[in-house]
Amino acid sequence: MKRLVALACLAATLPTLASCGLHPLYANGSRGAVARAIGTVTIDPIEGKAGWLVANALKDRIAPISGGDGPSYRLHVELDDQIAGFGVRQGDTVTRERRQLRARYQLFDAATGVLVMDMTAASDSSFDAPGSEFATIAAEDTALERLADTVADQIVTRMAQKLATDHAPGAKAAP
């Protein structure tokens, strides 16, 4: 009896799930809405080691989804990278550190110079600060590499969502 009720509930909800409007963001690969919307994206140089890591992570993520024949965009990214100690031993020795990477990014239409989106992405990581200076530097660098990947993921995902929505069939033109 319980199975029959469960099947009846499932059958009743299937039509609503099918019409909810969800669809894969990267559907149809290089011929999909995201690839056509993104076209080609050039990334302005980003200062510092964090900038180099973020720029490479962005290139790795954008290259496979760029359609090449769509509109051209220019991505400008400004980073704020901070490290703060928050665990302290006797003698003022730091035991834990927190690294924060914040990015303000702006996407411009390359042909017109019009600002398409202006957003921020952020991530943080905390880690042990061992007594060795070399080990602490290695932990800071590892944290920065992970943060750069996370921030790049956020930027590309939000950019793809925005452009796919703006260029979807029947969508109104973005202001």
C-alpha positions as CSV (number, residue, x, y, z in Angstrom):
1,M,0.0,0.0,0.0
2,K,2.8,2.4,0.9
3,R,4.5,1.7,-2.5
4,L,1.3,2.5,-4.3
5,V,1.0,5.8,-2.5
6,A,4.6,6.6,-3.2
7,L,4.2,5.8,-6.9
8,A,1.1,7.9,-7.1
9,C,2.9,10.9,-5.5
10,L,5.8,10.5,-7.8
11,A,3.6,10.3,-10.9
12,A,1.8,13.5,-9.8
13,T,5.0,15.5,-9.4
14,L,6.8,14.4,-12.6
15,P,4.9,16.9,-14.9
16,T,5.8,19.8,-12.7
17,L,9.5,18.8,-12.6
18,A,9.6,18.6,-16.3
19,S,8.3,22.1,-16.7
20,C,10.4,23.8,-14.1
21,G,12.6,25.4,-16.7
22,L,15.9,24.0,-15.5
23,H,18.4,23.3,-18.2
24,P,22.2,22.5,-18.4
25,L,24.3,25.7,-18.5
26,Y,26.9,24.2,-20.9
27,A,24.5,22.2,-23.1
28,N,25.5,21.7,-26.7
29,G,29.2,22.4,-26.0
30,S,30.8,24.9,-28.4
31,R,27.4,25.5,-30.2
32,G,25.5,26.1,-27.0
33,A,24.1,29.3,-25.6
34,V,27.0,29.9,-23.3
35,A,29.7,29.4,-26.0
36,R,27.7,31.7,-28.4
37,A,27.3,34.3,-25.7
38,I,30.8,34.3,-24.4
39,G,32.4,34.2,-27.8
40,T,35.9,35.3,-27.0
41,V,37.0,36.8,-23.7
42,T,40.4,38.5,-23.3
43,I,41.7,39.0,-19.8
44,D,43.4,42.2,-18.8
45,P,46.7,41.6,-17.0
46,I,46.3,41.2,-13.3
47,E,49.0,42.3,-10.9
48,G,51.1,40.1,-8.6
49,K,51.5,36.4,-8.0
50,A,47.8,36.1,-7.1
51,G,46.9,37.9,-10.3
52,W,49.0,35.5,-12.3
53,L,47.4,32.5,-10.7
54,V,43.8,33.9,-11.2
55,A,44.5,34.8,-14.8
56,N,45.8,31.3,-15.6
57,A,42.9,29.7,-13.8
58,L,40.4,31.9,-15.8
59,K,42.1,31.1,-19.1
60,D,41.9,27.4,-18.3
61,R,38.2,27.7,-17.6
62,I,37.2,30.1,-20.4
63,A,39.1,28.5,-23.3
64,P,37.0,25.3,-23.5
65,I,33.6,27.2,-23.5
66,S,34.5,30.1,-25.8
67,G,32.7,29.8,-29.1
68,G,35.1,32.0,-31.1
69,D,32.4,33.4,-33.3
70,G,30.3,35.2,-30.7
71,P,30.7,38.6,-29.3
72,S,34.1,39.7,-27.9
73,Y,34.5,40.7,-24.3
74,R,37.2,42.1,-22.1
75,L,37.5,41.0,-18.5
76,H,39.1,43.3,-16.0
77,V,39.9,41.9,-12.5
78,E,41.3,43.7,-9.4
79,L,42.4,41.5,-6.5
80,D,42.8,42.1,-2.8
81,D,44.9,39.5,-1.1
82,Q,45.3,39.6,2.7
83,I,46.9,37.3,5.2
84,A,46.1,37.7,9.0
85,G,47.3,35.7,11.9
86,F,44.7,34.8,14.5
87,G,46.1,32.1,16.7
88,V,48.9,33.3,19.0
89,R,51.2,31.3,21.3
90,Q,53.1,32.7,24.2
91,G,55.8,35.0,22.9
92,D,53.5,36.4,20.2
93,T,54.1,33.5,17.8
94,V,51.3,33.0,15.3
95,T,49.8,29.5,15.1
96,R,47.0,30.0,12.6
97,E,46.7,32.2,9.6
98,R,43.8,33.2,7.4
99,R,44.2,34.2,3.8
100,Q,41.5,36.1,2.0
101,L,41.3,36.6,-1.7
102,R,38.7,39.1,-3.0
103,A,38.2,40.0,-6.7
104,R,36.2,42.8,-8.2
105,Y,35.7,41.9,-11.8
106,Q,34.1,43.8,-14.7
107,L,33.1,42.4,-18.1
108,F,33.1,44.9,-21.0
109,D,31.7,44.4,-24.5
110,A,35.0,44.8,-26.5
111,A,33.3,46.4,-29.5
112,T,31.3,49.1,-27.7
113,G,33.1,49.4,-24.3
114,V,29.8,49.0,-22.5
115,L,30.0,47.5,-19.0
116,V,28.1,44.2,-19.1
117,M,28.6,43.2,-15.5
118,D,30.4,44.4,-12.4
119,M,30.6,41.9,-9.5
120,T,32.8,40.5,-6.8
121,A,34.0,37.1,-6.0
122,A,35.7,36.0,-2.8
123,S,37.1,33.1,-0.9
124,D,39.2,32.5,2.2
125,S,41.3,29.8,3.8
126,S,42.8,29.2,7.2
127,F,45.8,27.0,7.8
128,D,48.3,26.2,10.5
129,A,51.4,28.3,10.7
130,P,54.1,25.9,11.8
131,G,57.3,27.1,13.5
132,S,59.3,26.8,10.3
133,E,59.3,29.9,8.1
134,F,59.7,27.7,5.0
135,A,56.6,25.6,6.0
136,T,54.6,28.7,6.6
137,I,55.4,30.1,3.2
138,A,54.6,26.8,1.6
139,A,51.2,26.8,3.4
140,E,50.5,30.4,2.3
141,D,51.3,29.6,-1.3
142,T,49.2,26.4,-1.3
143,A,46.2,28.4,0.2
144,L,46.7,31.1,-2.5
145,E,46.6,28.5,-5.3
146,R,43.3,27.0,-4.0
147,L,41.8,30.5,-3.5
148,A,42.8,31.5,-7.1
149,D,41.0,28.4,-8.4
150,T,37.9,29.1,-6.3
151,V,37.7,32.7,-7.3
152,A,38.2,31.9,-11.0
153,D,35.4,29.3,-10.8
154,Q,33.0,31.9,-9.3
155,I,33.9,34.4,-11.9
156,V,33.4,32.1,-14.9
157,T,30.2,30.6,-13.5
158,R,28.6,33.9,-12.9
159,M,29.7,35.3,-16.2
160,A,28.3,32.2,-18.0
161,Q,25.0,32.5,-16.2
162,K,24.6,36.2,-16.9
163,L,25.5,35.9,-20.6
164,A,23.5,32.8,-21.2
165,T,20.5,34.5,-19.6
166,D,21.0,37.7,-21.6
167,H,21.4,35.8,-24.9
168,A,18.7,33.2,-24.4
169,P,16.0,33.0,-27.0
170,G,13.3,35.5,-26.1
171,A,15.4,37.3,-23.5
172,K,15.4,41.1,-23.4
173,A,18.6,42.9,-24.2
174,A,20.8,43.6,-21.3
175,P,21.0,47.3,-20.2
